[in-house]
Amino acid sequence: MIEDLLPGPVVAVGTTDDGPAAGLSLLSPEEEALIEGAAEGRQRKFRAARGCARRALVRLGVPPVPVLRGRHGEPRWPAGIVGSLTHCPGYQAAAVARAGEVAALGVDAEPNRPMRRAGMLELVTVAEERARLRELARLRDDVSWDRLLFSAKESAYKAWYPLTGRRPGPAGIVIEVGIAGRFEARMEGTGTALEGWWLARGEFLLTGAMLRAAAPNKRRTA
């Protein structure tokens, strides 16, 4: 599924399998240490997502290496690579790209079900986003738009934090969702907007946010 979400500079791999075939035998000792003592389900999802990361790196032409954790739990990628991991019940995925082409990248997977927690939508959105959700719901009723908006914010956060070291709250990321599988994520107070893509397929929602790398300045010729 995620292979159909993001544009060409990005290589993405996903799986609905969290058993041995999804990457159980691929973890390094350093990665295994990260999940020592964790619940079995958490270990399976961690292994499956890291297995996706290894396959994505190989497809990008990068030798697979351990994907460890940064200060706040974010994945640490090889030098010159940006990427993101995600998992939700029944699905795990990874996306990677070369930093010369993509400056920041984030992906997220969620169940295609409405958010359950009362008041959660008001907590993580601004008024213009909620108004847009009402419009979208009238146009298409097979998408849990509140969950999709939350997922888009997660993707934008995952892209933004490794790039800047800043941790914006949900209301600090304003999402404008389009009906045709695109969104824009505005990072409040920065003047920066991330490109975004979304996909609703069966029981899953997938989102991805990206900031393309600036083109190098070309030398002017006489």
N, C-alpha and C positions, 0 to 999 in steps of 0.2 A: 504493500500500500504506500508506504512512505517513498518508495522509489518513483511514484507518480506525482509526488507533491512539489518538489523543489527543482529549480532550473539547473541547467547544465554544469556550471562550475562545481556544484555540490554532488557528492556521491553519498547515497543513503542506502541502508540495509535494514530491513525489519523482519520480525518473525513472530508467529503466534505460538511457537514452541519454546518452552522454558526447560526442556529436558536436556539430556546429554548432547543431542545433536545440535543444540543451539549454542554450544560453546563450553560445555562443562569441562572438557579436557584442555581448554586453551588458556586458562588463567595461570598467571605467573605466581610464584610464592608471595610476592609483594601484594598482588591483588587479593589472593586468598586471605592474607592477613587482615584486609579491610573488612571482611565479613565474618571473621572468627567470632563465634558465639551468637551470630544473628539467627533469626528464625529461618527454618528451612525454605519457606516460600520466598523470603527476602533474598536468600542465597541463590535460589534458582533464577530469580529475575536479574540479579546482579550479574550472574554468569552469562545469562542470555544476552543482556545488553552489551557486555564486554565482548562477547562473541561476535555480535553485529559490528562493533567498533573495529575489531580486527579484520573482518571481511571488507568493511568499507575502506580501511586504510590500504589493504592490499589492492583493491580495485583502483584506488587513487595512485598506486605505484609507490607506496610507502611501506617499508618493512614493518610488520606488526611489533609493537612494543607494549609494555604494561601501561594501562591507563589508570593512573592513581588519582588521588583527590587533592584538591587545593584547600586553601584555608577555610572556606565555607562550604566544602563538599562538592565544588564544581570539578568536573573531570579535567585532568592535566594532560594536554596533548603534546605530541612531539613538536620540536621547534619548527616553525614555518607552517604549522597546521592549526586550523580552527575547527571546532566541532561541538557536538551536543549529543547527549544521551537522553532517552526517555523510556518510561515503562508505565503501563496501567494494567489492570486485570485483563490478562489474555493477550497482551501485545507488548513487545520490546523493540527498540529501534535505536540506530545511531546515524548521524550524518556528519560528514567531514568535507573540508575543502582546503585548498592552499591559500595561505594568508596573502599571497600576492594578488589573488583574485577576489577573495572574500575577507573583509575585515572582521566581521562578527556574524555568528550563526547560532540559532537556537531552534530546537524542535520540541514538541510536546504531543503526547497522545492521551486521550481521555475517553471514557465511555460516552456514547451518544445518549445521555440521560440528563434530565434537568438536575440542577444543583439542589441538594436536599436541605441544607442548613438554612433555617429561616433568617432573613436579613442579610445573608451573605452577599447577594447581588448588590445591595445598597452599599455594603462595606467596600467592595472592590471596584465600583464603577462610578462614573460621574453622570450627571443628568443627560448630557447629549448622547452618551453611549446607551443609556436605558431607552431613550426615545428611538434610537436607531434599531434596537432590538425589537421594539413593538412593530416597527415598519417591516422588518425582515420576517417576523412571525406571520404577518398577513400574506406575505409572498410565498412562503415555503414552510410547511408544517412538519417536515420529516427531519428537521435539524433542531437539536436542543441549543438554541442560540445563546442562552446564558452560559452554558458550559463551554460553547465554542469561544465566546468572548474571554472567559477565564483562561482557556487554553492559549489563546493568542497572546494574552498578557504574560503567561508563563514563558512562551517562546521568546517574546521580546526581552523579558528579564534575563533569560539564559544567554541571549546574545549580548546584552548590554553590560552585564556585570564583569565578565572576563575582559572586556574591552576597556572599561573605565575604572573598575574597582568600586563603582557606586552601586548602591542597593536601593533603587527607587521602590516606593510602595506601589500597590496596585493602582491607586489613583494618580500616581506620577507617570503612568503609561496610559495614554489615551488611544483607544483603538477605533478606527473607522472601518467597519466590515462591509465588504461588497457582496452582492448576491452571487457573483460568478466565481467564487473561489479565491478571491484576493482580499487583503486588508492592508491598512497602513497603521503603523505604530508610532505615535508621536511621543518623544521623550520630553516631558514638560520641563521648561526652563533651559533647554539646550539648543533648540532650533533644529534638532536632528530627527529624521523620520526613517524608520526601518521599513523595507518592503516585506510583505507577508503573503503567505498562501495558506489556504485551508482546504480540507477534504473531508467529506462525510461519506463513509462507506460502511454499510451494514451497521454493526453495533459500535463502531469506533469513530471518533473525531480526531483528525490530525492537523496540526498547525506548524508552520515554520516561519521564522523571521530572519532577515538577512540584511547586512549592510555591505554593499560592494566596496572593494578596495578602490581607493582613488587611483586613477590612471597616472602613470609616471609622466612627469613633464618631458615633452620632446624638445630636443635641442633645435633651436631655430637655425635655419640655413639661409645663406644669402642668396 
